[in-house]
Amino acid sequence: MKGFGLAFGLFSAVGFLLWTPLTGLKTLHLGSCVITANLQAIQKEFSEIRDSVSSDRCCFLRHVVRFYLDRVFKVYQTPDHHTLRKISSLANSFLIIKKDLSVCHSRMACHCGEEAMEKYNQILSHFTELELQAAVVKALGELGILLRWMEEML
């Protein structure tokens, strides 16, 4: 009976190791913290969101830029002056983008459809569910996603 339990445990462990890559589960080592995430599923979900707002990219980007300017960059707090200067530099870059997008919007060249507004409202909803500083830090952490998305539009 002991042999069966050992064999079953070994079989289960090997099965898990073989199954993990197929399911997209990845182990992320973040210093002493180790987490498992299904990065394929996350990427798929994000791609679907990105694709669904592709026709309204200008409008969606205009709202997201305004979100970062009004709710993230203005609110972020840290005693690190170097980081604050970097946040200020980012905010200035976003102000330039906002200005250009506002010109497009005023010329009616920045269509705002229902899906873009729905996706933006989802972002706002998730943001407001968190404690403010935690939400701001999370939004800053996700800025890379926005920047990659913007690069893909080139």
Chimera marker file (.cmm) of the C-alpha trace (Angstrom):
<marker_set name="trace">
<marker id="1" x="0.000" y="0.000" z="0.000" r="1" g="1" b="0" radius="0.5"/>
<marker id="2" x="2.914" y="2.340" z="0.766" r="1" g="1" b="0" radius="0.5"/>
<marker id="3" x="4.291" y="1.703" z="-2.705" r="1" g="1" b="0" radius="0.5"/>
<marker id="4" x="0.964" y="2.671" z="-4.246" r="1" g="1" b="0" radius="0.5"/>
<marker id="5" x="0.874" y="5.968" z="-2.306" r="1" g="1" b="0" radius="0.5"/>
<marker id="6" x="4.436" y="6.809" z="-3.300" r="1" g="1" b="0" radius="0.5"/>
<marker id="7" x="3.781" y="5.907" z="-6.934" r="1" g="1" b="0" radius="0.5"/>
<marker id="8" x="0.573" y="7.944" z="-6.957" r="1" g="1" b="0" radius="0.5"/>
<marker id="9" x="2.343" y="10.934" z="-5.389" r="1" g="1" b="0" radius="0.5"/>
<marker id="10" x="5.164" y="10.719" z="-7.913" r="1" g="1" b="0" radius="0.5"/>
<marker id="11" x="2.696" y="10.337" z="-10.780" r="1" g="1" b="0" radius="0.5"/>
<marker id="12" x="0.731" y="13.352" z="-9.523" r="1" g="1" b="0" radius="0.5"/>
<marker id="13" x="3.851" y="15.503" z="-9.245" r="1" g="1" b="0" radius="0.5"/>
<marker id="14" x="5.026" y="14.577" z="-12.743" r="1" g="1" b="0" radius="0.5"/>
<marker id="15" x="1.515" y="15.141" z="-14.082" r="1" g="1" b="0" radius="0.5"/>
<marker id="16" x="1.391" y="18.588" z="-12.519" r="1" g="1" b="0" radius="0.5"/>
<marker id="17" x="4.784" y="19.512" z="-13.960" r="1" g="1" b="0" radius="0.5"/>
<marker id="18" x="3.737" y="18.371" z="-17.423" r="1" g="1" b="0" radius="0.5"/>
<marker id="19" x="0.291" y="19.963" z="-17.139" r="1" g="1" b="0" radius="0.5"/>
<marker id="20" x="1.526" y="23.372" z="-15.934" r="1" g="1" b="0" radius="0.5"/>
<marker id="21" x="3.107" y="24.511" z="-19.234" r="1" g="1" b="0" radius="0.5"/>
<marker id="22" x="0.032" y="23.400" z="-21.142" r="1" g="1" b="0" radius="0.5"/>
<marker id="23" x="-2.280" y="25.508" z="-19.011" r="1" g="1" b="0" radius="0.5"/>
<marker id="24" x="-0.144" y="28.636" z="-19.195" r="1" g="1" b="0" radius="0.5"/>
<marker id="25" x="0.667" y="28.687" z="-15.497" r="1" g="1" b="0" radius="0.5"/>
<marker id="26" x="4.002" y="30.378" z="-14.894" r="1" g="1" b="0" radius="0.5"/>
<marker id="27" x="5.939" y="30.756" z="-11.693" r="1" g="1" b="0" radius="0.5"/>
<marker id="28" x="7.131" y="34.304" z="-11.127" r="1" g="1" b="0" radius="0.5"/>
<marker id="29" x="9.994" y="34.891" z="-8.729" r="1" g="1" b="0" radius="0.5"/>
<marker id="30" x="9.644" y="38.352" z="-7.202" r="1" g="1" b="0" radius="0.5"/>
<marker id="31" x="12.492" y="38.455" z="-4.743" r="1" g="1" b="0" radius="0.5"/>
<marker id="32" x="11.528" y="36.164" z="-1.904" r="1" g="1" b="0" radius="0.5"/>
<marker id="33" x="7.910" y="36.106" z="-3.076" r="1" g="1" b="0" radius="0.5"/>
<marker id="34" x="6.906" y="33.385" z="-5.541" r="1" g="1" b="0" radius="0.5"/>
<marker id="35" x="3.542" y="33.459" z="-7.300" r="1" g="1" b="0" radius="0.5"/>
<marker id="36" x="1.890" y="31.366" z="-9.971" r="1" g="1" b="0" radius="0.5"/>
<marker id="37" x="-0.093" y="33.106" z="-12.684" r="1" g="1" b="0" radius="0.5"/>
<marker id="38" x="-1.760" y="32.077" z="-15.909" r="1" g="1" b="0" radius="0.5"/>
<marker id="39" x="-0.046" y="34.647" z="-18.112" r="1" g="1" b="0" radius="0.5"/>
<marker id="40" x="-1.570" y="33.215" z="-21.286" r="1" g="1" b="0" radius="0.5"/>
<marker id="41" x="-5.088" y="33.782" z="-19.965" r="1" g="1" b="0" radius="0.5"/>
<marker id="42" x="-4.217" y="37.287" z="-18.777" r="1" g="1" b="0" radius="0.5"/>
<marker id="43" x="-2.699" y="38.151" z="-22.162" r="1" g="1" b="0" radius="0.5"/>
<marker id="44" x="-5.726" y="36.684" z="-23.961" r="1" g="1" b="0" radius="0.5"/>
<marker id="45" x="-8.159" y="38.729" z="-21.861" r="1" g="1" b="0" radius="0.5"/>
<marker id="46" x="-6.124" y="41.889" z="-22.371" r="1" g="1" b="0" radius="0.5"/>
<marker id="47" x="-5.919" y="41.243" z="-26.133" r="1" g="1" b="0" radius="0.5"/>
<marker id="48" x="-9.697" y="40.901" z="-26.305" r="1" g="1" b="0" radius="0.5"/>
<marker id="49" x="-10.140" y="44.207" z="-24.485" r="1" g="1" b="0" radius="0.5"/>
<marker id="50" x="-7.551" y="45.872" z="-26.702" r="1" g="1" b="0" radius="0.5"/>
<marker id="51" x="-9.135" y="44.481" z="-29.860" r="1" g="1" b="0" radius="0.5"/>
<marker id="52" x="-12.647" y="45.469" z="-28.817" r="1" g="1" b="0" radius="0.5"/>
<marker id="53" x="-11.652" y="49.106" z="-28.407" r="1" g="1" b="0" radius="0.5"/>
<marker id="54" x="-9.406" y="49.250" z="-31.483" r="1" g="1" b="0" radius="0.5"/>
<marker id="55" x="-12.015" y="51.118" z="-33.494" r="1" g="1" b="0" radius="0.5"/>
<marker id="56" x="-12.254" y="53.706" z="-30.726" r="1" g="1" b="0" radius="0.5"/>
<marker id="57" x="-8.553" y="53.850" z="-29.885" r="1" g="1" b="0" radius="0.5"/>
<marker id="58" x="-8.358" y="57.626" z="-29.985" r="1" g="1" b="0" radius="0.5"/>
<marker id="59" x="-11.255" y="58.085" z="-27.576" r="1" g="1" b="0" radius="0.5"/>
<marker id="60" x="-10.076" y="55.316" z="-25.275" r="1" g="1" b="0" radius="0.5"/>
<marker id="61" x="-6.535" y="56.716" z="-25.185" r="1" g="1" b="0" radius="0.5"/>
<marker id="62" x="-7.847" y="60.235" z="-24.552" r="1" g="1" b="0" radius="0.5"/>
<marker id="63" x="-9.756" y="59.016" z="-21.506" r="1" g="1" b="0" radius="0.5"/>
<marker id="64" x="-6.897" y="56.868" z="-20.207" r="1" g="1" b="0" radius="0.5"/>
<marker id="65" x="-4.403" y="59.735" z="-20.573" r="1" g="1" b="0" radius="0.5"/>
<marker id="66" x="-6.764" y="62.033" z="-18.688" r="1" g="1" b="0" radius="0.5"/>
<marker id="67" x="-7.191" y="59.296" z="-16.049" r="1" g="1" b="0" radius="0.5"/>
<marker id="68" x="-3.429" y="59.114" z="-15.493" r="1" g="1" b="0" radius="0.5"/>
<marker id="69" x="-3.100" y="62.890" z="-15.373" r="1" g="1" b="0" radius="0.5"/>
<marker id="70" x="-6.033" y="63.506" z="-13.013" r="1" g="1" b="0" radius="0.5"/>
<marker id="71" x="-6.124" y="60.409" z="-10.835" r="1" g="1" b="0" radius="0.5"/>
<marker id="72" x="-2.668" y="58.880" z="-10.845" r="1" g="1" b="0" radius="0.5"/>
<marker id="73" x="0.167" y="61.348" z="-11.404" r="1" g="1" b="0" radius="0.5"/>
<marker id="74" x="-1.420" y="64.108" z="-9.283" r="1" g="1" b="0" radius="0.5"/>
<marker id="75" x="-2.157" y="61.778" z="-6.391" r="1" g="1" b="0" radius="0.5"/>
<marker id="76" x="1.001" y="59.647" z="-6.227" r="1" g="1" b="0" radius="0.5"/>
<marker id="77" x="2.953" y="60.276" z="-3.029" r="1" g="1" b="0" radius="0.5"/>
<marker id="78" x="6.491" y="59.303" z="-2.169" r="1" g="1" b="0" radius="0.5"/>
<marker id="79" x="9.289" y="60.872" z="-0.150" r="1" g="1" b="0" radius="0.5"/>
<marker id="80" x="11.687" y="60.027" z="-3.019" r="1" g="1" b="0" radius="0.5"/>
<marker id="81" x="12.312" y="63.277" z="-4.924" r="1" g="1" b="0" radius="0.5"/>
<marker id="82" x="13.906" y="61.445" z="-7.849" r="1" g="1" b="0" radius="0.5"/>
<marker id="83" x="10.737" y="59.391" z="-8.372" r="1" g="1" b="0" radius="0.5"/>
<marker id="84" x="8.585" y="62.520" z="-8.086" r="1" g="1" b="0" radius="0.5"/>
<marker id="85" x="10.656" y="64.186" z="-10.826" r="1" g="1" b="0" radius="0.5"/>
<marker id="86" x="10.141" y="61.131" z="-13.036" r="1" g="1" b="0" radius="0.5"/>
<marker id="87" x="6.387" y="61.217" z="-12.361" r="1" g="1" b="0" radius="0.5"/>
<marker id="88" x="6.381" y="64.909" z="-13.282" r="1" g="1" b="0" radius="0.5"/>
<marker id="89" x="8.232" y="64.142" z="-16.505" r="1" g="1" b="0" radius="0.5"/>
<marker id="90" x="5.716" y="61.414" z="-17.352" r="1" g="1" b="0" radius="0.5"/>
<marker id="91" x="2.860" y="63.790" z="-16.615" r="1" g="1" b="0" radius="0.5"/>
<marker id="92" x="4.359" y="66.414" z="-18.940" r="1" g="1" b="0" radius="0.5"/>
<marker id="93" x="4.617" y="63.832" z="-21.713" r="1" g="1" b="0" radius="0.5"/>
<marker id="94" x="0.998" y="62.839" z="-21.131" r="1" g="1" b="0" radius="0.5"/>
<marker id="95" x="-0.040" y="66.514" z="-21.257" r="1" g="1" b="0" radius="0.5"/>
<marker id="96" x="1.412" y="66.757" z="-24.766" r="1" g="1" b="0" radius="0.5"/>
<marker id="97" x="-0.477" y="63.629" z="-25.806" r="1" g="1" b="0" radius="0.5"/>
<marker id="98" x="-3.653" y="65.007" z="-24.205" r="1" g="1" b="0" radius="0.5"/>
<marker id="99" x="-3.293" y="68.254" z="-26.159" r="1" g="1" b="0" radius="0.5"/>
<marker id="100" x="-2.913" y="66.414" z="-29.466" r="1" g="1" b="0" radius="0.5"/>
<marker id="101" x="-5.833" y="64.115" z="-28.700" r="1" g="1" b="0" radius="0.5"/>
<marker id="102" x="-7.987" y="67.110" z="-27.757" r="1" g="1" b="0" radius="0.5"/>
<marker id="103" x="-7.293" y="68.645" z="-31.153" r="1" g="1" b="0" radius="0.5"/>
<marker id="104" x="-8.354" y="65.402" z="-32.841" r="1" g="1" b="0" radius="0.5"/>
<marker id="105" x="-11.468" y="65.258" z="-30.685" r="1" g="1" b="0" radius="0.5"/>
<marker id="106" x="-12.428" y="68.845" z="-31.493" r="1" g="1" b="0" radius="0.5"/>
<marker id="107" x="-12.109" y="68.040" z="-35.226" r="1" g="1" b="0" radius="0.5"/>
<marker id="108" x="-14.442" y="65.063" z="-34.721" r="1" g="1" b="0" radius="0.5"/>
<marker id="109" x="-11.563" y="62.778" z="-35.716" r="1" g="1" b="0" radius="0.5"/>
<marker id="110" x="-11.592" y="60.979" z="-32.359" r="1" g="1" b="0" radius="0.5"/>
<marker id="111" x="-14.713" y="58.823" z="-32.393" r="1" g="1" b="0" radius="0.5"/>
<marker id="112" x="-16.074" y="57.769" z="-28.992" r="1" g="1" b="0" radius="0.5"/>
<marker id="113" x="-18.133" y="54.629" z="-29.258" r="1" g="1" b="0" radius="0.5"/>
<marker id="114" x="-19.999" y="52.745" z="-26.585" r="1" g="1" b="0" radius="0.5"/>
<marker id="115" x="-17.368" y="50.011" z="-26.224" r="1" g="1" b="0" radius="0.5"/>
<marker id="116" x="-14.534" y="52.459" z="-25.551" r="1" g="1" b="0" radius="0.5"/>
<marker id="117" x="-16.568" y="54.161" z="-22.858" r="1" g="1" b="0" radius="0.5"/>
<marker id="118" x="-17.588" y="50.825" z="-21.358" r="1" g="1" b="0" radius="0.5"/>
<marker id="119" x="-13.963" y="49.659" z="-21.129" r="1" g="1" b="0" radius="0.5"/>
<marker id="120" x="-12.864" y="52.982" z="-19.666" r="1" g="1" b="0" radius="0.5"/>
<marker id="121" x="-15.665" y="52.801" z="-17.086" r="1" g="1" b="0" radius="0.5"/>
<marker id="122" x="-14.448" y="49.314" z="-16.135" r="1" g="1" b="0" radius="0.5"/>
<marker id="123" x="-10.995" y="50.748" z="-15.468" r="1" g="1" b="0" radius="0.5"/>
<marker id="124" x="-12.504" y="53.501" z="-13.312" r="1" g="1" b="0" radius="0.5"/>
<marker id="125" x="-14.648" y="51.017" z="-11.443" r="1" g="1" b="0" radius="0.5"/>
<marker id="126" x="-11.667" y="48.800" z="-10.576" r="1" g="1" b="0" radius="0.5"/>
<marker id="127" x="-9.633" y="51.857" z="-9.597" r="1" g="1" b="0" radius="0.5"/>
<marker id="128" x="-12.253" y="53.201" z="-7.199" r="1" g="1" b="0" radius="0.5"/>
<marker id="129" x="-12.712" y="49.793" z="-5.529" r="1" g="1" b="0" radius="0.5"/>
<marker id="130" x="-9.200" y="50.027" z="-4.072" r="1" g="1" b="0" radius="0.5"/>
<marker id="131" x="-7.753" y="52.268" z="-1.393" r="1" g="1" b="0" radius="0.5"/>
<marker id="132" x="-6.525" y="55.405" z="-3.214" r="1" g="1" b="0" radius="0.5"/>
<marker id="133" x="-2.749" y="55.015" z="-2.805" r="1" g="1" b="0" radius="0.5"/>
<marker id="134" x="-2.937" y="51.302" z="-3.568" r="1" g="1" b="0" radius="0.5"/>
<marker id="135" x="-4.956" y="52.088" z="-6.696" r="1" g="1" b="0" radius="0.5"/>
<marker id="136" x="-2.434" y="54.727" z="-7.781" r="1" g="1" b="0" radius="0.5"/>
<marker id="137" x="0.510" y="52.352" z="-7.276" r="1" g="1" b="0" radius="0.5"/>
<marker id="138" x="-1.373" y="49.639" z="-9.203" r="1" g="1" b="0" radius="0.5"/>
<marker id="139" x="-2.089" y="52.063" z="-12.049" r="1" g="1" b="0" radius="0.5"/>
<marker id="140" x="1.572" y="53.062" z="-12.193" r="1" g="1" b="0" radius="0.5"/>
<marker id="141" x="2.524" y="49.401" z="-12.303" r="1" g="1" b="0" radius="0.5"/>
<marker id="142" x="0.207" y="48.890" z="-15.257" r="1" g="1" b="0" radius="0.5"/>
<marker id="143" x="1.532" y="51.878" z="-17.167" r="1" g="1" b="0" radius="0.5"/>
<marker id="144" x="3.840" y="49.562" z="-19.111" r="1" g="1" b="0" radius="0.5"/>
<marker id="145" x="0.791" y="47.842" z="-20.606" r="1" g="1" b="0" radius="0.5"/>
<marker id="146" x="-0.537" y="51.171" z="-21.855" r="1" g="1" b="0" radius="0.5"/>
<marker id="147" x="2.838" y="52.152" z="-23.292" r="1" g="1" b="0" radius="0.5"/>
<marker id="148" x="3.199" y="48.817" z="-25.121" r="1" g="1" b="0" radius="0.5"/>
<marker id="149" x="-0.315" y="49.211" z="-26.500" r="1" g="1" b="0" radius="0.5"/>
<marker id="150" x="0.551" y="52.701" z="-27.725" r="1" g="1" b="0" radius="0.5"/>
<marker id="151" x="3.728" y="51.362" z="-29.356" r="1" g="1" b="0" radius="0.5"/>
<marker id="152" x="1.704" y="48.713" z="-31.176" r="1" g="1" b="0" radius="0.5"/>
<marker id="153" x="-0.369" y="51.478" z="-32.752" r="1" g="1" b="0" radius="0.5"/>
<marker id="154" x="2.707" y="52.949" z="-34.487" r="1" g="1" b="0" radius="0.5"/>
<link id1="1" id2="2" r="1" g="1" b="0" radius="0.2"/>
<link id1="2" id2="3" r="1" g="1" b="0" radius="0.2"/>
<link id1="3" id2="4" r="1" g="1" b="0" radius="0.2"/>
<link id1="4" id2="5" r="1" g="1" b="0" radius="0.2"/>
<link id1="5" id2="6" r="1" g="1" b="0" radius="0.2"/>
<link id1="6" id2="7" r="1" g="1" b="0" radius="0.2"/>
<link id1="7" id2="8" r="1" g="1" b="0" radius="0.2"/>
<link id1="8" id2="9" r="1" g="1" b="0" radius="0.2"/>
<link id1="9" id2="10" r="1" g="1" b="0" radius="0.2"/>
<link id1="10" id2="11" r="1" g="1" b="0" radius="0.2"/>
<link id1="11" id2="12" r="1" g="1" b="0" radius="0.2"/>
<link id1="12" id2="13" r="1" g="1" b="0" radius="0.2"/>
<link id1="13" id2="14" r="1" g="1" b="0" radius="0.2"/>
<link id1="14" id2="15" r="1" g="1" b="0" radius="0.2"/>
<link id1="15" id2="16" r="1" g="1" b="0" radius="0.2"/>
<link id1="16" id2="17" r="1" g="1" b="0" radius="0.2"/>
<link id1="17" id2="18" r="1" g="1" b="0" radius="0.2"/>
<link id1="18" id2="19" r="1" g="1" b="0" radius="0.2"/>
<link id1="19" id2="20" r="1" g="1" b="0" radius="0.2"/>
<link id1="20" id2="21" r="1" g="1" b="0" radius="0.2"/>
<link id1="21" id2="22" r="1" g="1" b="0" radius="0.2"/>
<link id1="22" id2="23" r="1" g="1" b="0" radius="0.2"/>
<link id1="23" id2="24" r="1" g="1" b="0" radius="0.2"/>
<link id1="24" id2="25" r="1" g="1" b="0" radius="0.2"/>
<link id1="25" id2="26" r="1" g="1" b="0" radius="0.2"/>
<link id1="26" id2="27" r="1" g="1" b="0" radius="0.2"/>
<link id1="27" id2="28" r="1" g="1" b="0" radius="0.2"/>
<link id1="28" id2="29" r="1" g="1" b="0" radius="0.2"/>
<link id1="29" id2="30" r="1" g="1" b="0" radius="0.2"/>
<link id1="30" id2="31" r="1" g="1" b="0" radius="0.2"/>
<link id1="31" id2="32" r="1" g="1" b="0" radius="0.2"/>
<link id1="32" id2="33" r="1" g="1" b="0" radius="0.2"/>
<link id1="33" id2="34" r="1" g="1" b="0" radius="0.2"/>
<link id1="34" id2="35" r="1" g="1" b="0" radius="0.2"/>
<link id1="35" id2="36" r="1" g="1" b="0" radius="0.2"/>
<link id1="36" id2="37" r="1" g="1" b="0" radius="0.2"/>
<link id1="37" id2="38" r="1" g="1" b="0" radius="0.2"/>
<link id1="38" id2="39" r="1" g="1" b="0" radius="0.2"/>
<link id1="39" id2="40" r="1" g="1" b="0" radius="0.2"/>
<link id1="40" id2="41" r="1" g="1" b="0" radius="0.2"/>
<link id1="41" id2="42" r="1" g="1" b="0" radius="0.2"/>
<link id1="42" id2="43" r="1" g="1" b="0" radius="0.2"/>
<link id1="43" id2="44" r="1" g="1" b="0" radius="0.2"/>
<link id1="44" id2="45" r="1" g="1" b="0" radius="0.2"/>
<link id1="45" id2="46" r="1" g="1" b="0" radius="0.2"/>
<link id1="46" id2="47" r="1" g="1" b="0" radius="0.2"/>
<link id1="47" id2="48" r="1" g="1" b="0" radius="0.2"/>
<link id1="48" id2="49" r="1" g="1" b="0" radius="0.2"/>
<link id1="49" id2="50" r="1" g="1" b="0" radius="0.2"/>
<link id1="50" id2="51" r="1" g="1" b="0" radius="0.2"/>
<link id1="51" id2="52" r="1" g="1" b="0" radius="0.2"/>
<link id1="52" id2="53" r="1" g="1" b="0" radius="0.2"/>
<link id1="53" id2="54" r="1" g="1" b="0" radius="0.2"/>
<link id1="54" id2="55" r="1" g="1" b="0" radius="0.2"/>
<link id1="55" id2="56" r="1" g="1" b="0" radius="0.2"/>
<link id1="56" id2="57" r="1" g="1" b="0" radius="0.2"/>
<link id1="57" id2="58" r="1" g="1" b="0" radius="0.2"/>
<link id1="58" id2="59" r="1" g="1" b="0" radius="0.2"/>
<link id1="59" id2="60" r="1" g="1" b="0" radius="0.2"/>
<link id1="60" id2="61" r="1" g="1" b="0" radius="0.2"/>
<link id1="61" id2="62" r="1" g="1" b="0" radius="0.2"/>
<link id1="62" id2="63" r="1" g="1" b="0" radius="0.2"/>
<link id1="63" id2="64" r="1" g="1" b="0" radius="0.2"/>
<link id1="64" id2="65" r="1" g="1" b="0" radius="0.2"/>
<link id1="65" id2="66" r="1" g="1" b="0" radius="0.2"/>
<link id1="66" id2="67" r="1" g="1" b="0" radius="0.2"/>
<link id1="67" id2="68" r="1" g="1" b="0" radius="0.2"/>
<link id1="68" id2="69" r="1" g="1" b="0" radius="0.2"/>
<link id1="69" id2="70" r="1" g="1" b="0" radius="0.2"/>
<link id1="70" id2="71" r="1" g="1" b="0" radius="0.2"/>
<link id1="71" id2="72" r="1" g="1" b="0" radius="0.2"/>
<link id1="72" id2="73" r="1" g="1" b="0" radius="0.2"/>
<link id1="73" id2="74" r="1" g="1" b="0" radius="0.2"/>
<link id1="74" id2="75" r="1" g="1" b="0" radius="0.2"/>
<link id1="75" id2="76" r="1" g="1" b="0" radius="0.2"/>
<link id1="76" id2="77" r="1" g="1" b="0" radius="0.2"/>
<link id1="77" id2="78" r="1" g="1" b="0" radius="0.2"/>
<link id1="78" id2="79" r="1" g="1" b="0" radius="0.2"/>
<link id1="79" id2="80" r="1" g="1" b="0" radius="0.2"/>
<link id1="80" id2="81" r="1" g="1" b="0" radius="0.2"/>
<link id1="81" id2="82" r="1" g="1" b="0" radius="0.2"/>
<link id1="82" id2="83" r="1" g="1" b="0" radius="0.2"/>
<link id1="83" id2="84" r="1" g="1" b="0" radius="0.2"/>
<link id1="84" id2="85" r="1" g="1" b="0" radius="0.2"/>
<link id1="85" id2="86" r="1" g="1" b="0" radius="0.2"/>
<link id1="86" id2="87" r="1" g="1" b="0" radius="0.2"/>
<link id1="87" id2="88" r="1" g="1" b="0" radius="0.2"/>
<link id1="88" id2="89" r="1" g="1" b="0" radius="0.2"/>
<link id1="89" id2="90" r="1" g="1" b="0" radius="0.2"/>
<link id1="90" id2="91" r="1" g="1" b="0" radius="0.2"/>
<link id1="91" id2="92" r="1" g="1" b="0" radius="0.2"/>
<link id1="92" id2="93" r="1" g="1" b="0" radius="0.2"/>
<link id1="93" id2="94" r="1" g="1" b="0" radius="0.2"/>
<link id1="94" id2="95" r="1" g="1" b="0" radius="0.2"/>
<link id1="95" id2="96" r="1" g="1" b="0" radius="0.2"/>
<link id1="96" id2="97" r="1" g="1" b="0" radius="0.2"/>
<link id1="97" id2="98" r="1" g="1" b="0" radius="0.2"/>
<link id1="98" id2="99" r="1" g="1" b="0" radius="0.2"/>
<link id1="99" id2="100" r="1" g="1" b="0" radius="0.2"/>
<link id1="100" id2="101" r="1" g="1" b="0" radius="0.2"/>
<link id1="101" id2="102" r="1" g="1" b="0" radius="0.2"/>
<link id1="102" id2="103" r="1" g="1" b="0" radius="0.2"/>
<link id1="103" id2="104" r="1" g="1" b="0" radius="0.2"/>
<link id1="104" id2="105" r="1" g="1" b="0" radius="0.2"/>
<link id1="105" id2="106" r="1" g="1" b="0" radius="0.2"/>
<link id1="106" id2="107" r="1" g="1" b="0" radius="0.2"/>
<link id1="107" id2="108" r="1" g="1" b="0" radius="0.2"/>
<link id1="108" id2="109" r="1" g="1" b="0" radius="0.2"/>
<link id1="109" id2="110" r="1" g="1" b="0" radius="0.2"/>
<link id1="110" id2="111" r="1" g="1" b="0" radius="0.2"/>
<link id1="111" id2="112" r="1" g="1" b="0" radius="0.2"/>
<link id1="112" id2="113" r="1" g="1" b="0" radius="0.2"/>
<link id1="113" id2="114" r="1" g="1" b="0" radius="0.2"/>
<link id1="114" id2="115" r="1" g="1" b="0" radius="0.2"/>
<link id1="115" id2="116" r="1" g="1" b="0" radius="0.2"/>
<link id1="116" id2="117" r="1" g="1" b="0" radius="0.2"/>
<link id1="117" id2="118" r="1" g="1" b="0" radius="0.2"/>
<link id1="118" id2="119" r="1" g="1" b="0" radius="0.2"/>
<link id1="119" id2="120" r="1" g="1" b="0" radius="0.2"/>
<link id1="120" id2="121" r="1" g="1" b="0" radius="0.2"/>
<link id1="121" id2="122" r="1" g="1" b="0" radius="0.2"/>
<link id1="122" id2="123" r="1" g="1" b="0" radius="0.2"/>
<link id1="123" id2="124" r="1" g="1" b="0" radius="0.2"/>
<link id1="124" id2="125" r="1" g="1" b="0" radius="0.2"/>
<link id1="125" id2="126" r="1" g="1" b="0" radius="0.2"/>
<link id1="126" id2="127" r="1" g="1" b="0" radius="0.2"/>
<link id1="127" id2="128" r="1" g="1" b="0" radius="0.2"/>
<link id1="128" id2="129" r="1" g="1" b="0" radius="0.2"/>
<link id1="129" id2="130" r="1" g="1" b="0" radius="0.2"/>
<link id1="130" id2="131" r="1" g="1" b="0" radius="0.2"/>
<link id1="131" id2="132" r="1" g="1" b="0" radius="0.2"/>
<link id1="132" id2="133" r="1" g="1" b="0" radius="0.2"/>
<link id1="133" id2="134" r="1" g="1" b="0" radius="0.2"/>
<link id1="134" id2="135" r="1" g="1" b="0" radius="0.2"/>
<link id1="135" id2="136" r="1" g="1" b="0" radius="0.2"/>
<link id1="136" id2="137" r="1" g="1" b="0" radius="0.2"/>
<link id1="137" id2="138" r="1" g="1" b="0" radius="0.2"/>
<link id1="138" id2="139" r="1" g="1" b="0" radius="0.2"/>
<link id1="139" id2="140" r="1" g="1" b="0" radius="0.2"/>
<link id1="140" id2="141" r="1" g="1" b="0" radius="0.2"/>
<link id1="141" id2="142" r="1" g="1" b="0" radius="0.2"/>
<link id1="142" id2="143" r="1" g="1" b="0" radius="0.2"/>
<link id1="143" id2="144" r="1" g="1" b="0" radius="0.2"/>
<link id1="144" id2="145" r="1" g="1" b="0" radius="0.2"/>
<link id1="145" id2="146" r="1" g="1" b="0" radius="0.2"/>
<link id1="146" id2="147" r="1" g="1" b="0" radius="0.2"/>
<link id1="147" id2="148" r="1" g="1" b="0" radius="0.2"/>
<link id1="148" id2="149" r="1" g="1" b="0" radius="0.2"/>
<link id1="149" id2="150" r="1" g="1" b="0" radius="0.2"/>
<link id1="150" id2="151" r="1" g="1" b="0" radius="0.2"/>
<link id1="151" id2="152" r="1" g="1" b="0" radius="0.2"/>
<link id1="152" id2="153" r="1" g="1" b="0" radius="0.2"/>
<link id1="153" id2="154" r="1" g="1" b="0" radius="0.2"/>
</marker_set>
